[in-house]
Amino acid sequence: MFDGLKEKLDSFRSDVEESADAEIESEAGPDAEVDADAQAEAESEVTPDIESDEGPQTNAPDADTQSPAESDSDSDGPGRLKRAKAFATGKVVLEEADLEDPLWNLEMALLESDVEMGVAEAILDQIRSNLVGETKSQMASTGDLVQNALRDALLEVISVGQFDFEGRIAEADKPVTIVFTGVNGVGKTTTIAKMAKYLEERGYSSVLANGDTYRAGANEQIREHADALGKRLIAHEQGGDPAAVIYDAVEYAEANDVDVVLGDTAGRLHTSSDLMAQLEKIDRVVAPDLTLFVDEAVAGQDAVERAKQFDDAAAIDGAVLTKADADSQGGAAISVAYVTGKPVLFLGTGQTYDDLAPFDPEELVDDLVG
């Protein structure tokens, strides 16, 4: 999963390591030892205070009498002596110039991987902030330093809005009502079936509600899943009121001590005023505990844009990305939370009812950066 993005991130790490180490070696050259000695000598020129009638004395040169070379080494970033000394002692000091080309290449790689532009810029800014200047702690290599910077930057954008889904279900008054929404054909109904299995394995009962009352064959499709899972389905005739269907499911759950209501809705675009009005009515009539946006991970930036539009039109609480196992880019998984402020909660990873995986930002980032 997301193998294409992994390769691009690994390439960035290699690019920075090659660029930085080449620059340090170039500056140090055959005189690295001399430069380090020179730095040590410069530091030793400041002698301890000596008591005298004229007060403490040092032989440090006056700032106005510093040579141009000395001034340059102090004002131009870490400076040649500082970098040479760092190289000799195994520390890594990176300058903006070391990152210019690798960051440009990384930006192009992220955009090619369908990462939303603002998200890509946020990642680059965080990496730049973490890497420019002397490292905060000793690192075994430039590669290790870059890997940590990448990990921190990715985690910063991917973790936005995360909450404990299972904890939310456990703590909420029962029944918990979850409504699924999104555009046509992205796997909402199958995701509902997977969620019913996921909840059952964790000790929660569920009832399915078909609020997709306009699509021909919608009742039959969700009924097949309900029968396969041994779940009760609440459905009305085609053309009925979606809010009434989900309301009836909530009533059934209350009467039969069912823990969770899983409500399907018609696929729609955010520009469909009639269908968006249905969602607003469901909100008024049912007041769902969670509204989850479902889209395909392989849709990339289209999924990111749709998530933003749905959240603007009828606030969502989180997202489920289907077909994640077929996505080599990972742009939607990285971008959705940062763009909407609402987390990705689950990934669909296959065709069976067991193929619904909780979205773990730390686990994903560890997998991406190694």
N, C-alpha and C positions, 0 to 999 in steps of 0.2 A: 504493500500500500504506500502511495506517494513516493515511489522509488525514483521518479524523475527529479522531484524536488530534493531528495536526499543527495543525489549526485551533484546537483548544482550548489548545495550548501557545502559539500565536501570540497568542491572545486574552489569555492571562495576561501575556505580555510587554507588550502594549498597555495593559492595566489598570494594571500597576505604573508604567509610564512616565507615563501620564496622572495617576495618583494622586500620584506623587512630584513631578513637575514642577509640578502645580497647587499642591501644598503649599508647595514652595519659593518659587514666584512669589508666593503669598499672604503668606508670611512676609516676603519681601523687599519686595514692593510697590514703590511709587514711591520708597521710601527705600532701595532696595538699595544704591545708591552710597554713601549716607550711612552705612549700617550697615557696609559694608566699610571705609570710612574710619575709622569708630569702632573697628572691630576692630584696624586697623593702628595707630591712636593708642594703644589700650590696650596693644598689644605694645611700643610705643616708650617707654612710661612707665618700663620697667625700664632704668635707665641703667647704663653700664659702671661697674665698681668704681673707687672713688676712694681713694687711699691717704691715711690720716689716723691720728691717734693712737688713734681709736676703731675702726679697722679699716674694712673695706669697707662702703660705705653705698649704699643704693638708696632710691628714693622709692616702691617698691611698697607698696601698702596692706597693712596687717596683715590676716590672715585673719579676725580677730574683728571688724574694722571694715568688711568688705565689705557692700555694699548688698544687699538682698534680690534685686534684679534681677540683680546680678553672681553671687550664689550660685545663682540659678535657672538661669542660662545655663551654669554649670559642672556642675550636678547632673542636669539633665533632658536626658539624651541629648546629641547633638551641640550643642544649643542654637541659639537664633535667630541670634546673631551668626555662629557657625560655619557655619550653613547659608547665611546670606546671603553670606558671603565665598566659600563654595564655589560658590554660584550665579554670583557675579560673575566668578569665575576659571574657570568651565567644569567644575568638579569636581562629582561627584554624591555627596550624602550621604543615605542612606536610614535612616529610623527604623522601628520596629516598626509604628507607626500607618500608615505608607505601605503596608505589606504585608498588613495584617489582612484587608481585604475581598478583594484579589486572591488571597491564599493560600486563603481559604475557597472562593472560586470555583474555584480550581485543584484543590483537594481533591475537590470535587463532580465536576469534569470528569474527574479520574483514575478515580474510582470508577465513573462512568458509562461509562468506557472499559474497564471490567473489570480495572483494576489492583487487585491484592489490597490490602486495607486497610493491612496492616503495611508494604507496599512504598510505598504512597502517603504514609504518615506519614514514612517514611525519606526520601523525596524532598523533602517539605515541610521537614523538619528541616534537611536539607542546604542547601536554598535559603535558608532563614531565616538559617542560620549564615553563608552567603556574602554576604548582602546587607545585614544590619543593621549600621549604623555606617558610618564613613568607608570609602570604597573603598581597596583596597590599592594600586591603580595608577590612573593617569589613564585615563578612558574617554571615548570620543567622545560617548556619550549614555547615558541611563538604559537605553534599549533594548539597547544593546550589553552593558551590565553584566548585565542580566537574562538575556540570551541565553547569556552565559558561565556564569552561575550555574545555569541550566537544564541546560546541556550537562554540567557537572561532576556535578550531582546525578543525572541520568539515567545517565550512564556509570558512576557509583559502584554503582548497583543492577544494571545490565544486565550488567556485566563479571564478576560473581562467578563464580569457578570456571573461567574460560576457559582452555583449553589448545589447543595446536597439533595439530589432528586429523591433518593430513597428516604432521606430524613424528612423531607417535605411531606411525602406520602404518609410516613409513620406518624407524624405529629398532627396532621390535619384531621378535622372532624370528618367522619365518614357519612355518606359516601363522598369520595373525592371525584370531582368531575374534570376530565381532561378532554379538550376539544382539539381536533387536528385539522389544520387548514393548509392551503397552498394551491398551486396551479394544477391543471389537469395532468394526469399520467406520470406523476413523480413517485408514486408508491405509497400514498397515504393509507389506503385500505389495508395493504399488506403490512405496513408499519403498525397499524392498530392491532392486527392479529399477532404480530411479534411482541408487541407490548403486553398483550394479554398473557402470552406464554411467559414473558419475563417476570411479570407481577406474580403469576401463579407459582413460579419457582421460588419466590420470596415470601410466599404465604398469604398473598392477597387475592381475593376473589374479584371477578370483574364481569360486567355486562356490556355488550356492544350495542351501540345505537347508530342506525343509519340515517344521518341527517343529509345525505346526498340523495335528495328526493326527486331530482329532475333527470338524472342520467339513466337512460334505459339500461337495464341489466345490473344496476348498482345493488339492488336488494339481493339478487342472486349471487353476485360476487362476494359480498360480505357474509352472506348466509353460508356459503361453502366454507369460509374460514371459521365461522362460529361452530358449525357442525364438526369440523375436523378437530377443533379444540375443546369441544363439549361445553361451549359457552351459550348463554341465552342471548338472543338478538331481539332488540326492539326496533320495529320498522313499521312505517305506514305505507299506504298506497303511493304510487308514483305521482308526483305533483303536490304532495302534502307539505305541511309547514315544518321545516327543519327544526325550529325551536320547540315545537310541540313534541316532536319525536324524542329529542334529547331530554325534555322535561319529563316525558313519560318514563324514560329510562331511569332518571333520577328517582322518580316516585317508586318504581319497581325496586331499585337498589335499597331505598329506605325501608320498604316493606319486607324485604327479604335478606336484610343484613349483608348486602353486597358491598365490598369495600370501595371499588372504583368503577366509574362510568367512563367508557371510552367512546367518544362521539365523533363519527365521520361527518364531513361536510363536503359540499360540491366543490370541485376544482374551479378556480376563478382567477381572474386577473384583478389587480388592485383597482383597475379602471372600470370594472363592472359594477356600476352603482347599485343595481338591484341585488346582486350577490353579496356585495359588501354590506348592504343594509340587512341582509339575513344574519350576517355575523354580529352586527350591532344588536339585532333582536335577540339572538342567542345569549349575548352578554346580559341583556336586560332581564330576560325571562329565566335563564338558568344560572347566571353568574358563575361560570366555570372557574375552578380553582387554578387551572393552567390552560393556556392556549399555546399549542406547539405548532410551529411552522415546519412543513416538510418539503424538502426539495432534494434534487440529485447533486451529489458531490461533483459528478462529472460535468455539471452545468457551469462550474467555475464562476466567473464574474457575473453571469446571468443570475445564478442562485443568490449571490451576494446582493445584487441590486434588488431582486424580488423580495428578499428578506427585509431589506430596508423599507421598501414600499409597503409591504404588508404591515410592518411594525408601525409605520406612520399612519396607515389607514385604520388599523384595528390592532391595538398593542398586543404583541406576542410576549410570551414568557421565556421561550427558548426555541431551539431548532433541532431537527433530526435530519441528518444528511444520508440519503440512501445511495447505494452503488459505490460506497467508499472503497470497496475492494477493487473496483475497476478504474479508480482515479489515480493516475501517476503524478498528478500535478499538486494537489493539496491546497489550491488557492482558496476554495470556499471554506474549508475547515479552518484555515488560518485567518480568514478575513471576516467571517460572519459576525462573530462576537464583537470585534473591535468596531465594526461599522454600525451595528444596531445597539450595542450595549447589552445585548441579551445573549446568553451562552449557547453554544452547541452542547446538547445533552447526550445525544446518542448518534452512533454511526450504524447504518445498515451495511452489513459485510457479506451478504450472500442471499440465497434464495429460500433457505429453510426458516422455520419459526425460531430457531435458536440463534439466528444470525442478526442479533441486535446487541451492540456493544456499548456500554457506557463510555462517554467521551471523557478521557482523562488527559488534560493538557500536559501534565508533567511526563506522562508515559509517551505521548505523541512526540514531544520535543526531544526526549531522550532517544527515541527511535530515529528522529530526523538528523540529529547531530552526532549520534554515535555514543 
